[in-house]
Amino acid sequence: MKKFRFRYENILKMRLDVENEIKSKLKKLNQELHLLEAEKEVLESNYRQYKIEVEHMLEGGIKGYEVQRINSFQSYFRKKIEETEQAILNMQNRIEDVKIELMEAIKERKIMEKIKEKDFTLYLEAVNAMEGKTTEEVVNFQNSRKSGG
């Protein structure tokens, strides 16, 4: 009997390729998220350090134009931190969307794998039936030769 060949193997391969592409996309987005989180940590650390420096400057007394410069820098840090937090939220939303997309791709691949398993089971049943039929024919042939037919 012929070797088992799944008639939808190309579709199954395509679905597996799509799933792997989505996994790669998810990995890339997670890496970008980690970079954004690291960027936020650096900004927050720099902002804390700047605030300490400002406190030291205030203790020693500062001029009016320095107050404006301090306020400008503080505003800059807060704005950059807020922008980074927003970018993190956007990235987390994109990651959730891709996770949903991945779950759908996995579901579609598993459907095809179930169909392949059922087809293989039917194939094995057909092979067993053929083997049983062949065995029966051999037994009948041997019995007919013994009986002189």
Secondary structure, 3 states (H helix, E strand, C coil): CCCCCCCCHHHHHHHHHHHHHHHHHHHHHHHHHHHHHHHHHHHHHHHHHHHHHHHHHHHHCCCHHHHHHHHHHHHHHHHHHHHHHHHHHHHHHHHHHHHHHHHHHHHHHHHHHHHHHHHHHHHHHHHHHHHHHHHHHHHHHHHHHHCCC
